[in-house]
Amino acid sequence: MGKGTLVALLRQRLPRLGLTVSATTREPRPGERDGVAYYFLSNEEFDRRVEAGEFLEWAWVHGNRYGTLRQEVERVTGEGRSVVLEIDVQGGLNVREALPDAVLVFIEPPSADELERRLRGRGTEDEASIERRLSNAREELACAPRYDVRIVNDDLERACDELARVIESYENNGGLS
């Protein structure tokens, strides 16, 4: 029940929300389709798009690059919808620089032990990858105070309620209340 699960539940509750498809240089996992789960790009294509200024944000995460294409955000906001970016901490801080009015929400696990349990439970990563993710998580938690809102993802329904309230406040009031 990580960020992806939380965002999926949020989108069920607030179907008007837009979701962008991120780009990555990592290999697809079983069942992932290009243009649906991610845009899977070669390192060369990713470099070309970075140089062309096509990314709103991008960062190295767990040994691969991930990024949000500007055209994806413009597509959703051009439809008059709010957009939810399910991105890492580095990416969020980069979005803040590009879009100062963006509301940054930090989704944090209830504990380091629970995060490790969730990562191991997914069964999609080797030991080195799990250790790298846990190390990165410690560094990311240090950035949490730079976000507008922090939500502990210890109870999926409660966390989703809280996240929905943040979005509705922003949409109805033009900011957090």
Secondary structure, DSSP 8 states (H G I E B T S, - for coil): --HHHHHHHHHHH-TT-EE---EESS---TT--BTTTBEE--HHHHHHHHHTT-EEEEEEETTEEEEEEHHHHHHHHHTT--EE----HHHHHHHHHH-TT---EEEE-S-HHHHHHHHHHH--S-HHHHHHHHHHHHHHHTTGGGSSEEEETTSHHHHHHHHHHHHHHHHHHSS--
